[in-house]
Amino acid sequence: MMFAIKSSWIAVACTLLFLMQDGWAHVGTRTTHGRYNLQQRNSMAKGDRTAGCGTVNNTVAAPYAGQCVCFDESTSKAIFGQTSKVVSFANQNNYTYPHSTTHNGNCNLPSGGSLTLLEFDGDCCSYKCSFGSCGSGTSLICLEKGQICQSGVPVSPHPTSPCPTGRTQCFTAKKSKRNLYECIDTQSDLESCGGCIFPDPAAKDTTSQGVDCSAISNVKDVSCEKGKCNVKSCEEGYYVADNCCKEEPKKDW
């Protein structure tokens, strides 16, 4: 596979490459007050939104009494709830946090698209992303309507160049203000092992998810297997150790 962009910046230390790879395999979890919901698993987000949340305490406000609602810290406006109606009700009646709610507590909610709070279960921090989520652990983001998740990054789909099953649509170059993409098998591609090597300009998260196995220092024979680089042999004077190429100790004659 040929790239229109030079990949010299990818040639970083071998150890760092594999620390990055191992990190993709780990699925993190977030706990709120020592607990999490099944639909909330892997949910503390990079750039997360901190909100004050509680249940509507006006018993006259049926059917909203007891429903969870979260307020933006900077504007004091209700932003999330079990339904859009309880959010509108709270704002129309000038509800504020924590004076208009009970069972109060601060919640870390993921950035990105909209989300819906689940029923009160010890706190109001449990939620589900309205249009699905992307990433995991500390990098989970709620997708916005119409977005899809590619290599852990939310992107808008490109219907003119769909990829078949088993291949990922990866940004490769920019031509005349137009982004060019290529369908890549990131489980076996040597230069995009484990994900797209170049960040997608259309994505909010501009971090690279893949590794160029051929850029590993002093490597002679290497392959990409199941999304991870597999070093088989090294150049003269180096040997394979920890899936990297390390310099052989100098001999004292």
C-alpha positions in Angstrom: 0.0 0.0 0.0 1.4 3.4 -1.0 0.8 6.6 1.0 0.9 10.1 -0.5 2.2 11.4 2.8 5.6 10.7 4.1 5.7 8.4 7.1 9.1 9.4 8.6 7.4 10.9 11.6 6.1 7.5 12.5 9.6 6.1 13.2 9.6 6.4 16.9 11.2 4.2 19.6 10.2 0.6 19.3 9.3 0.3 23.0 6.8 3.2 22.6 5.2 1.6 19.6 4.4 -1.5 21.5 3.2 0.3 24.6 0.7 2.0 22.3 -0.4 -1.3 20.9 -0.9 -3.0 24.2 -3.0 0.0 25.3 -5.5 -0.7 22.6 -6.2 -4.1 23.9 -7.1 -2.9 27.4 -10.7 -2.0 28.0 -11.0 0.5 30.8 -14.1 1.1 33.0 -15.4 4.1 34.8 -16.8 3.9 38.3 -19.1 6.6 39.7 -19.3 6.6 43.5 -17.8 3.1 43.3 -20.3 1.6 40.8 -21.1 1.5 37.2 -24.0 0.3 35.0 -23.7 -2.3 32.2 -24.7 0.4 29.7 -22.2 2.8 31.3 -19.2 0.4 31.1 -16.1 1.9 29.5 -17.5 5.4 29.8 -15.2 8.0 31.3 -14.5 10.2 28.3 -11.5 12.2 27.2 -12.8 15.7 27.3 -15.7 14.5 29.4 -18.5 16.8 30.6 -18.8 17.3 34.3 -22.4 17.9 35.4 -24.4 18.3 38.6 -27.1 15.6 38.5 -30.0 14.7 40.7 -33.7 13.7 40.7 -36.6 16.1 40.3 -37.9 16.8 43.8 -41.2 18.6 43.1 -43.8 15.9 43.9 -46.4 18.0 42.1 -44.5 17.7 38.8 -45.9 14.4 37.9 -44.8 12.5 35.8 -41.4 14.0 36.2 -40.9 13.6 40.0 -38.0 11.3 40.7 -36.6 11.4 37.2 -32.9 12.1 36.7 -31.7 15.4 35.2 -28.2 16.8 34.8 -27.3 20.5 34.8 -24.4 22.2 33.0 -21.9 23.7 35.5 -21.3 26.9 33.6 -24.8 27.8 32.5 -26.9 26.1 35.2 -29.2 24.9 32.5 -30.6 21.3 32.4 -28.8 19.5 29.5 -29.5 15.8 30.0 -32.4 13.8 31.4 -34.2 10.5 31.2 -36.3 12.1 28.5 -36.1 15.4 26.5 -39.4 16.4 28.2 -37.9 16.5 31.7 -35.0 18.6 30.5 -37.5 21.1 29.0 -39.6 21.0 32.1 -36.6 21.8 34.3 -35.5 24.8 32.1 -39.0 26.2 31.7 -39.5 26.2 35.5 -36.1 27.6 36.2 -34.8 24.6 38.0 -31.3 24.9 39.3 -28.8 22.5 40.8 -28.7 21.5 43.6 -31.6 23.5 45.0 -34.3 21.9 42.7 -33.1 18.3 43.0 -32.4 15.6 45.5 -30.0 12.7 45.5 -27.4 15.1 44.2 -23.9 14.4 42.9 -21.4 15.3 40.2 -21.1 13.0 37.2 -18.5 12.7 34.5 -20.3 12.2 31.2 -18.6 11.6 27.9 -18.2 14.3 25.3 -19.5 14.1 21.8 -23.2 13.5 20.9 -26.3 13.4 23.0 -27.0 10.9 25.7 -30.0 9.7 27.8 -29.8 9.2 31.6 -31.0 6.0 33.0 -33.4 5.6 36.0 -32.1 6.6 39.4 -30.1 3.7 40.9 -28.2 5.2 43.9 -27.2 8.2 41.7 -28.0 9.7 38.4 -24.7 9.1 36.6 -25.8 6.0 34.6 -26.5 6.7 30.9 -26.5 5.4 27.4 -25.3 7.3 24.3 -28.2 8.1 22.0 -26.4 7.1 18.7 -23.9 4.6 20.1 -20.3 5.2 21.3 -16.8 5.1 20.0 -13.6 4.2 21.8 -13.3 2.7 25.3 -12.1 3.5 28.7 -10.8 7.0 29.0 -11.3 7.7 25.3 -15.0 6.8 25.0 -17.0 9.4 23.1 -20.8 9.4 22.3 -21.4 9.4 18.5 -23.3 12.2 16.9 -26.2 11.3 14.6 -24.9 9.9 11.4 -21.4 9.2 12.7 -19.7 5.8 12.7 -16.7 4.5 14.6 -13.5 3.7 12.7 -10.3 2.6 14.5 -11.7 4.1 17.7 -12.4 7.5 16.1 -15.9 9.0 15.4 -16.1 9.9 11.7 -18.8 10.8 9.2 -19.4 8.0 6.8 -18.3 8.4 3.2 -21.0 6.7 1.1 -19.1 7.2 -2.1 -16.3 4.9 -1.0 -17.7 2.2 1.3 -15.4 -0.5 2.6 -16.2 -4.2 2.6 -16.5 -6.2 5.8 -13.1 -6.6 7.5 -11.6 -3.4 6.1 -11.4 0.0 7.6 -11.7 3.3 5.7 -8.5 5.2 6.4 -7.4 8.7 5.4 -4.3 8.6 3.2 -3.9 12.0 1.6 -5.5 15.3 0.8 -5.9 16.5 -2.8 -7.4 19.7 -3.9 -9.1 20.3 -0.5 -10.6 16.8 -0.8 -9.8 14.0 1.7 -8.7 10.7 0.1 -9.5 7.4 1.7 -8.5 3.8 1.2 -10.0 0.5 2.5 -7.4 -1.2 4.6 -7.2 -4.5 6.5 -5.8 -3.1 9.7 -5.4 -6.6 11.1 -2.7 -7.5 8.6 -1.5 -4.4 6.8 2.2 -3.8 7.5 2.0 0.0 7.4 -1.4 0.4 9.2 -1.2 -2.3 11.8 -4.0 -2.2 14.4 -5.7 0.9 12.9 -5.4 3.8 10.5 -1.9 5.3 10.6 -2.9 8.8 9.6 -5.5 10.7 11.7 -8.7 11.5 9.8 -9.0 15.3 9.4 -12.8 14.9 9.5 -12.6 13.3 13.0 -12.7 15.3 16.3 -10.0 13.0 17.8 -6.9 13.5 15.7 -4.7 10.8 17.3 -3.3 8.0 15.2 -4.5 4.5 16.0 -2.2 2.4 13.9 1.5 1.5 13.8 3.8 1.3 10.8 5.6 -2.0 11.6 8.2 -1.4 8.9 9.3 1.7 10.8 10.6 -0.3 13.8 14.3 0.5 14.1 16.8 -2.1 12.7 14.1 -4.6 11.8 14.7 -7.0 8.9 11.7 -9.2 8.7 8.4 -8.1 10.3 4.7 -8.8 9.7 1.3 -7.5 11.0 -0.7 -10.3 12.6 -4.1 -9.7 14.3 -3.5 -6.0 14.5 0.0 -6.3 16.1 3.5 -6.1 14.8 5.4 -9.4 14.9 9.2 -9.0 14.6 10.8 -12.1 13.2 14.4 -11.1 12.5 16.7 -8.0 12.8 19.6 -6.5 10.9 23.1 -7.7 11.5 24.3 -6.7 15.0 20.8 -6.8 16.5 18.6 -9.5 17.9 14.9 -10.0 18.5 13.8 -9.3 22.1 10.4 -8.2 23.4 9.2 -8.0 19.8 11.9 -5.3 19.1 15.4 -5.2 17.7 18.0 -4.7 20.4 21.7 -4.2 19.8 23.9 -7.2 20.5 26.4 -6.7 23.3 29.9 -5.8 22.2 32.4 -8.5 22.6 35.7 -7.9 24.4 38.5 -9.6 22.5 
